[in-house]
Amino acid sequence: MGNKKKKKIFVLDTNVLIHNPNAMFMFEENTVVIPITVIEEVDNFKKGVDEKGRNARQIGRYLDELREKGSLKNGVKTEKGGIIKVVLSRKVSDTAKDVLIIDTNDNLIIGTALYLHNTEPDKDVTLVSKDANVRIKADAVGIKAANFETDKINFSELYMGYLKIMIDEETLEKFKKDEFMSNDFGEIYPNQFVMFCKNEEDEDGYVARYSVANNAIYPLKYYTGQEIFGITARNIEQIMSFDLLLDPEVKLVSLVGKAGTGKTLIALAAGLDQVVEKNNYKRMVVSRPVSPLGKDIGYLPGSKAEKFNPWMQPIFDNMEILLSNKSEKEDNENGKIFGKKQPVLEDYLDFGFIELEPLTYIRGRSLPDQFIIVDEAQNLTPHEMKTIITRAGEGTKIVLTGDPYQIDIPYLDSESNGLSIAVEKLKKEEIVGHVTLTRGERSALADLAAKFF
């Protein structure tokens, strides 16, 4: 007879449940242990109005429902056949007093895993934590440790939004003439761009876009080099971005890029063009996560806008660039609206063309016919990203911009943040488009910093 497979016990750290309360149900037919220390830590978060507070309250509801079905001390069976237990043993001194000297909460959780490892040798015990230091300490005392990676993608293979195809000059000229080419190149995702190049070394080929409805490639239709609210695209990546931003059929656009690639500037330019000049949407709603997302912006004097201004300053900076670049025309429509030649940012805000909204207040709203820009979207969890996208009403377009390498939220990284997850999971949808921008356009100095630091 072969060796009998060991049953598994997964000990969950607090940050795993706060990140995703459903995590306790994601370990199939195995035993999930929640140390009593985790319950105490969760209790500290439950009064908050942010995402942590909501998740903490949800954890309490889940455990209370399980408690009604049986004893959490002995273990309650889940619908998937697993068992969820709350374990009271928490004294580090009983388990690893020579290694984990201080009774910190992290050490108490590690101590619980070590206690189970010692008392149930026939089972495979793993501590699951999103904190790298906890995993390191667990490994040091002989406990298996793992990251919680249910919502995780391979960032090195993140969808770029475009691909290169090598064709000869004759085929390219025929395509330009016919303005159509059947897809004989294999799998191409909806709204993916195609760069027709003569060889691999070509940096800038002839750009076209794939239509999944006809399984064919067409020249760009929405952006052909025209000025968009005072600016034009500076490189091929910005050209592709503008084509998605101006297409009314693409309801979700994600722009990923390092600092200085222009992702926020072109998103704002497209939004102002569509709202102010083309009147295709009622207003442009601009937001970015207050760090951390959802945190109450305080009891300081002043209006919501005044409290939110420090977080919105980068948006104001980009807006000022756009407005200063905007061509002054004696008879332009905006001048007629505002009664002067060239409006300033405050005019757009006062007349309701632009709304600056903390993400805290987007939950629960329905937003029809809006052009919504969410900047710094890499600081959102996948659950928060879902919350924002589900706010979109009929006729609304959502634009997500961010740099997955610059994350300010603990326990999120380039592979588990909401922006990266959205890019990868939604790339096959017909109303979604994406571009990864790599070419810096802010300044030579900014390019150097992004490259070498």
C-alpha positions, 0 to 999 in steps of 0.5 A: 500500500502507498503512503497515506496522504497527509491531511492539511491544516491552514492557519490564517493570519489576520491580513489574509482575512482583512484582504479577503473575508472569503479566504476562510472558505477557499481551502477546499476540503482542508482544515482552516484554523483561525487563531484567537489572536486573529479574532482580537485583531479583527475586532480592532478594525470593525468600527472603521468606515474604510474597506478594512472596517467593512471586511472586519465586520464581514468576517464576524458575520461569517464566523457567527453564521458558522457558530450557529451550525456547530462549535468553532472550537471543535470545528464546523464543516463548510459546504465544500467539505472543509472545516473551520476552527478557532483555536485558543492556544496562543502562548508563545512560551508553550511552543517556541519560547527560545525563538519567539521571545516577545508575545507580539500578535504575529508571534502568537499566530506563529505560536498557534501554528507551531502548537498545531504542528507539535500536537498533530504530527499526522497533519501538514500545517501551513501558515498563510500570511501576506506579511513576508516577515511573518512567513520568514519567522515561521520558516525559522521555527520550522513551520511551512509558510505561504502567501495568499495568492488566490488573486494573483497574476504573473506580472512579468507576463502582464497583457501589454494591449498590443503585439508586433506582426512582421509583414512585407511592404507590399502587404502593408500597402495593400492593407492601407488601401483596403483598410481591412485584413482578416486575422490569420495570425492566431489569437488576438484579444478584443481591441488589441492593437497590432503594430505591423513592422518590417522586422523585430527591431522596428520600434514604431510600426503601422498601428491598427486595431483588432475587431473581435466581432469581424475577426479582422484588423482595421486602421485606427478610427477614433484617433488619427493625430488630431489635437485632443483638448490642446494636446496631441499624442507624442508616441505610438503608445499614446496614439493607441491610448487615445484611440481607446479613450475616444471609442464610445463602445469601449466602456473600460480602459486601463492604462498602465505605465511608469511615472512620466508616460503621460497616462493620467494627462491623456486620460484627462484630455480625452475626458475633457474632450468628450465632456466639454467639447463633444458633450458625449457624457454628462460630466467627468468624475475624477478620483484617486484612492486616499491612502489608504483607500476609503480612510475617512478624510477627517474632521478638519474644517472645510468642505469635502473638496477642500479636505480632498485637495491634498490628494488631488494635487497631481490631478490639478497639476495635469489639468493646469497643463491641459488648460494652459496648452488649450488653444485660445479661440475667439468664438470657441464654445467654452468661451460662450459658456463662461463669458470669457475667452478661456475658462480656468479649472474652477469654472469647470468645477463650478459649472459641473463639467468636472466632479472630484470625488473621493473613492470613499463616497463612490460606494453605493452610487450609480453613475450613468453617462459619466466619464470616470477616471480612477488615478493611482488604481494600483492602490486598490484591492481586487474587491475594491476594484470590483466595487468601483466598476460595478458603480458604472451606470448605462452610458458610463466609461471608466478609465483606470490609470496607475503604475503597479510598481508604485504601491502604497498599500501594505499586502498589495504588490505588482501581481495582486493589486486590483489594477493588474488583476483587472487588466489580466482578467478582463482582457478577453472582453469586447468592451474592454481595452488596455495599453501598457505605456513604457515611453517616458514623455515628462522630461529627460530627467524624469526618464532617468529616474524611472529607468535607474531607480 
